[in-house]
């Protein structure tokens, strides 16, 4: 694969920081988009010259893959986090020594990447910039899929979204497309709150202004039908849970700050009100079906994810990391 652009995702950073314990040094990057340069003898899905988005790895034959839920593949950790192929080999070396690669089956922080055909989605780039499509492979499909697949929010429902980064903004766009009547974004940065309003949020809340749960309940005294939490921070998750109405559902997509992170939950309240809590990986989506759907929605004006993107040369990846951390950009895409 010749990489045209690759998104910078929080998951790359937690791998760098060893929350995902991939052996270091490693080539990371897992939101790739590019062009097929060459294929192996057994590849039938794509041909050289095809434009593709490169997503996560899955085995293709376990029960979850058979249910078209490849993000819950029973081999997901080994295939995506191990730093090597399934047979233990790696396609990258430095000074004769092997490097950790195959991150999410691609390691696309590079000019070229080696991957498998299950990772690829052939895309129609008519009217869409190929270099911007990589984030659809993880962060954007996670937020959109959480609304459209995992929670399956119906028209007229209400949703509170905690965090206005790429995942949260994708959830806002998806909720607006689904016709949710009330879309609330909780986000500390004013620029991201403004973006959410532009993308379809009906209300925004600054968590620094006071009790977030109380602010949501002031808007909807009976609570929300759905909530999505994107930060992984325990206190925010507990606040999100407290905003749910009767039989409400909370989707958790944020990576927690520590592997041992835990929650304090009032079990009596959860049972009394029938609250549901679900962990979400990649928005419960399948690459081949959902990424073309998001591109079609973008082309129709319903998923303007390009408004979130700022591009940087791949050589300036550290500047892109710092800009995202400061909130200067919502989604950085790196161009080799």
PyMOL commands that set and color helices and strands:
alter all, ss='L'
color gray80, all
select helices_A, chain A and resi 10-16+63-66+70-72+76-81+103-105+117-119+130-132+134-137+139-150+166-178+190-199+207-209+212-219+234-242+267-273+282-284+287-299+305-308+314-326
alter helices_A, ss='H'
color red, helices_A
select strands_A, chain A and resi 2-7+32-35+51-54+93-94+97-98+120-122+158-162+182-186+203-205+224-229+244-252+276-279+309-313+331-335
alter strands_A, ss='S'
color yellow, strands_A
deselect
rebuild
show_as cartoon
